[in-house]
Amino acid sequence: MVHLNIDRLHGAVRAPVLGSISFLNEVMSRHPGAISFAPGAPHPDTLPGVEIQRFTDRFLDHVVARGASPAQARRLLFEYGPSRGLINDIVAEALRRDHGIDAPPESYVITVGAQEAMLLVLRALFRSPGDVLALANPCFVGITGAARLLDIDVVAVDETADGIDLEGLERACEQARAAGGALRALYVAPDYSNPGGGRMTLDCRRRLLALAAEQDLLILEDNAYAFTAATGAELPSLKALDTERRVIHIGTFAKTAFPGARVGFVIADQSVGDASVTTADSDATQTLADVLATLKSMVTVNTSPLSQAVIGGLLLEHGGSLDALGHAKSELYQRNLRLLLAALDWHLGATAPAGISWNRPDGGFFVRVHLPVPADAALLELSAAEYGVLWTPMRQFYLDGAGDTQIRLSCSYLDPDEIEEGVRRLTAFLTKETGQ
């Protein structure tokens, strides 16, 4: 029998960030009766209304209206399909109308979730060993893991109350140049980031774009949670403010539609030229989306046409509007976030041991709690086994170990009574086990 030496496998297989999700799933499986604030998954109540056949038929009607025969339209569901995608026009129109992103459909690539979009973008952009990716700190493990898989050097840039630390980002650019390399891109989620829950101010967004132009920097914008903003509190995305095509915008339908479809997208309207070909040749320039579609053809070939049809039909059923599609879900998550913060105030506010505090986001799925003790695997096991409540250690989201004494609470997957009871259990745990 073949026995493989792990030392001869890629170094990423040992990277803690790649095992973080599996670790949480394993803890949850051992404590099925515990109330879990760990999963950042959509609420189950947002899923039953997904009528697969109805939305598929709605998409097929759209294709026929665009000139295809019924037989041709139906055949799309059973063939491989273009790597670039089938629903680009629908998604592009929704983003243009709802969010002011005026990018043509051909600058979109429909991906297998946002995770594939991240992997493709990183693979395309990073070639030289000296190229560095800046990550907002703390940061979503999906982008950190993708960078580790591709052996891309990363640097952490802290977040402030207003958003990314612009002075810290500028220093990181200077340090990369001093080391003989270049800070190639910054990954940031400006609206209610996972796991930090922070939101970038409008002023910070504009200053970030100005700094990106000054430093010749690309921005990878993850827009997964912007839809949870309260009505009237929306802010323009970085891509909507982008006048120089420095922003590569990554989105997903996992939260606004349903995660099982595994459909995301990337807007990559940056031009890509070949220095060896004269610019007079009109065929010499392509877009980054063209490059990503080519890479995708060697990874997943294409995103499932059936899944795309359902998502396309869902959008069309909601008038082609992303805002309409996500409105009811946004209200549910706003409710859950208010309940979580109110429960923390009620149960823990007056009795919290010294050193315990939490942030107060006004959107998204997550609240961060600071503890006076290390939030490690042993503490999580004690919380689950003795108090019946689960949470996520924040260490895995930091590049510099700064999150050792923080935990993340997600309210998206729970019902109101579970939130209340979960915080009651959490209070008992924190009061007893972290008191000084």
N, C-alpha and C positions, 0 to 999 in steps of 0.2 A: 504494500500500500504506500502511495506517495505521501511523504511528510514534508510540508513546506516550512522553511525557516522564515519567521516573520521579519527577520533582519534583512531578508532579500526581497521583501515586498515594499511597495511605496511607503515612504515615511508617514503619509497621511493616515494610514490605517491605525496608527497608534495615537493620532492627535486626539486629545480629550474632547475638542469641540465636535468632532464627528460622532462621538458616542453619547453626547449630552441628551438627545431626544430618546434614544434607546434606554438610557439610564432612568429617565422619568417614567417611561412606559413600564419598565420593569418594577419600579416602586409602586406605581398605581395598580399593577396586576396583583401584587402581594397584599394590597390593602384595599380591596374592592368596596369596603364599607366606608372608607374615608371620603370626606367632602374635598374635592380637588380644585384648588385655585391655580393648578399648573397649566392645563392646556389652553392655548390661545386659539381655540377652534371656534367656528361659527356655532351659534345656538341651534340645537336640534329643531326648534320651532320654526326656524327660517327655511327648513328643507322640504316639508311635506307638500308645499304648493308647486313643486317642480314637476310639471306634467311633460314627460319626455317626448311622447308622440306628438302632442299638441304643438310644442315649440319646434320640434323638427319639421312638422308640416308647415308651420309659419315661415320658417327659413326657406323651405323649398318653394313656397309661393313667391317669396322675394326673388329667388334665383330665376324663376320662370318669368316674372315681371321684368327682369333685366334682359330677357331675350332667349333664354334657354328653353328647350322643350321639356315637358314633364319627365320624359325618359332620361334626358341628359342631366337634369337636376337631381333625380334620384340616384343616378349612377355616381354622382359625386360622393355620396355617403359610403360607397363600397370600394372606392379606389384610394390609392395612396394620397393623391392630392399634392398641390404645390407646397414646397417647404415654407414659403412665405406666409401661406394661410389662405383661408376661404372667406373669412368674415371681416377682412381688413376695412372694406368700405363702410360697413356698419359701425365698427368700433371707431374709425376715424371721424365719422360724422358725429357720433355721440360725444367724443372728446372735444371736437370743435365747438359744438353747440353748447354743451354744458360747462366746459372748462376753458374755453378760449385757446385751445391748442390747435393751431392751424397748420397741420402737417398732412401731406397727401397720403392716401392709403398705401401707396407703394413704399412709404418710409416706415411702415409697420411690419413687424414679423409676429405672427401669432405663435406662441410658445407653449410648451408643456409646463404650465404654471410659471410663476415669476422666477422660480429657482433655475429653470433652464435658461431663461433670459439672462440671468446674472452670469451663469457659466459661459454662455456664448459671448457675451460682451467682454468678459475678462480675457477669454481666450483670444479674441480678436485684437484687443488693445495692447496686451502685454507680451512683448517679445524679448526685450533685452533684460539681462540679469539686474541692471541698475534701475529698471522701471519700478516705481513704488506706488502702491495703492494706499490712500489715506482712508481711514474708517472712523466714523463718529464713535466715540467711546462713552457709554457702552454701545454695543452693536449687535444686530441680528446675526445669529450663528450661521444662517444660510450663506451669507456673503463671505463670512470668515472661513467657513468650511470650503467654499468654492475656491477661494484664494489659496488655501492650503493644498487642495487637490492639484492645483496648477503650479505650485511652487512659486507663487507670487509674494514678494516681500510686502509687508503691510506696516503701517505706522498709525498709532492711535492719536486722534485729535479730540480733546474733551468737548463736551457740550456745556454751554452756559444756560442761564435762565432764558436767554433770547434765542438760543440755537447754537450752531457750531461756533467754536472759539476761533474767530477769524485771525486773531493774532497768532494763535497756536498753529493754525493752518499755514500761515505765511512763514512761520519759523520752520515748519516741516518741509516746505518747498525749498527754503534756503539750505537746510541741512542735507536734503537729497542731492542738490547741485554740488554742495561742498564735497560730498562723497563720490562725485563723478557720475551720478545718475540723474534721475528726474522723477519728480512726483507727477505721475501720469494722470491720475484721476482720484476723485473723492467720491465715496459712497455715503449717501445721507438720506434719511427718511424725514422730511421736514414737518410732517403732520402726525403727531402722536406715535412716535417711533416705538418699535418693539426692540428692546424691553423698557427703554427709559420713560416713555410716555410723554416726552417733551414735544413742544411745538415751536417752530422757528417763526420769529416775528417777520412782518412784511419788510421792515427796514433791514433786518439781517439777510433776508433772501436777496434783496437788491444789492447789498454790499458783497454778498458771496459771489454773485454773478460778476460784479465789477472786479473782484479779486481774481476770479477764475480767468477773466480776460487778461488781467495784468500778468498773471503767472503762467499763462498758456496751459490751463488746467481744464480737463473734462469733468463733468459732474454726472454721477449715476444717481438718479432720483428714484427712490422707491416710494410708491404712492398707495400702499395697501390700505391705510387707515384714514385717509383724508375724508372719506365719505361719512365718517362718524361725527363730523363737526356739527354743532347745533345749527339750525336754520338761522341764517343771518350772520353767522360767525365764520363763514368760509373765507379762506385766503387763496389767492392765485397760486398755482403750482409754480415751481421753478421753471418748468418747461413753458408755461404760459407767459412768463416774464422774459424768456430767453430770446434775445434778438440776434445772437451770434451763432446759434446752433451748437452751444457748448454743453447742453443738457441732453443726456440719454435717459429717457423716461421709461421706467419699468412699472407695469401694472399687473393686476391679477383679478380674476373673477371668483376667487375662492371665497371671499367674504361677501361680496355683493350678490353673487349667484349661489354657487355651492362648490365645495372643494373637490368633490368626486369627479367633476368634469376635467380637472387638471388643465385649465386654460388660462394663460396669461398673455402678455404682449409686451413688446418693446418698441419704442419710437426712436429710430436712429436715422435722422435726416441729415447727418453730417456727410459732406462730400468726401470721396476717397479718390485721389488721383494717382497716376503712375508717373513718376518723375522721368522715366525713360521714354515716355511718349509725349509728343508735342501737344500742348493744350489746345491747339487748333483742331485737333481730332476730337470730334464731339463724342466719340465712344470711349475716350480716355478716362472719363470721370464716371464713377459709380457712387452709390451711397453706402454708408455703413450698413444699412439694412440689407443691401445686396450681399455684402460680405457675410453678415450673420445668417442669412438664408442659405448660403453655400455651406457654411460650417454646420448648420442644423441638418443639412442633408446627409452629413456623415455621423450625426449623433442620434437623432430620433426620426430622421427622414422627413416626417411631417407630424403635425399635431392632429390627433384623431378627428377625422371629418365629422363623425357622429357627435362628438363633444362640441365641436365648433358649431354644428347646426343647432344644438340645443341652446348654447349661449347666444348665438345670433338670433334665434327665435325669441328667446327671453327678452332681449333688448328691443326687438321689433314690437313685441307685445306691450312693452312699456313706452311706446312712442319713439323708440330709438334713443331713449334717454337713460344715461347711467344714473343720474340723480333720481329719476323716478324708480328705477330698479332697486336702488339702495335705500330709499327713504324710510320704509317701514322697518328695515333692519337697523338703520341708524337710530331710530327712536327706541328700539329695544335695547341697544347697547348704551345709549345715553341714560336710559332708566337704570340699567344694571350698574353703571358707573356711579350714578348718584346714590344708589342703595349701598354700594360697597363703601363709599366715602362716609355716608351717614352712619353706617354700622360701625366703622372704625372709630368715628367720633364718639358715638354713644357708648360702645363697650370698652374701648381702649383709651379714649381721650383723657379721661380723668384719672385712670389708674395705671397708665403705661409706666413701666420702669424707666429710669433715666437712660437716655441713649436711644430710645425708640421714637422714630418719627417717620412721616410718609409724605410723598408729594401729592398734589391735588390737580391732576390733569383734567381738562374739560372735554376730552374726547378720547377715542381709542379704547383699547381693551385692558390696559395695564396700570397698576399702581405699584410704586416701589416703596418698600419699607426698609428703613435703616435699623439695625440691631446693635446692641452693645457687645455682642459675642459673634464668633465666626459662624456663618450659615453654611455648614458643611454637610456631607452626606450623613454623618452620624446624627446631627441635629434634625435633619429631615426624617430620618428613620424613626427617631423618638417622637416627633410630631405626628407622624402617621400611625405608629403603633399604639401610642399611649393616649393621644388626644383626637385621633381620627380626622386630621386635617393635613392637606398637602399643599405645597407651594413650590416655587422654582428658585433654586440658589442663583444668585446673580453673577457669581464668579465666572461662569462659562461665557458671559457676554462681554467681558472686559479683556483687553489685551495686556493689561499691566497689573492685574491682581487687585485692582481698586475695589472690586465688588465683593470682597470676602465677607463683609458684614451686612450684606443687603439681600433681600428676597424680592421676588416678583409675584404679585397677586394678579391673576387674570379673572375677570368677571364675566367674560363673554359666554361661557358654556353653561352657566348656572341659572337656576330659577331664583326668584326673590327669597323664598323661604330657605333655600340652600345657602344663599349669600349671608342671610342673617345668622343661621345656625353655624355656618362655617366661621364667621368672624367671632361668634361666641366661643367656639372651640379654640380658635387662634388666640384669643385673648387669654384664655386659661393657660394655654401652652406658653405664651410669651411671658405672662406674669410669673408663672412658676419656674420656668426653665432659664429665663434670661435676666431675672432680677439680680440686682447687685447687692 
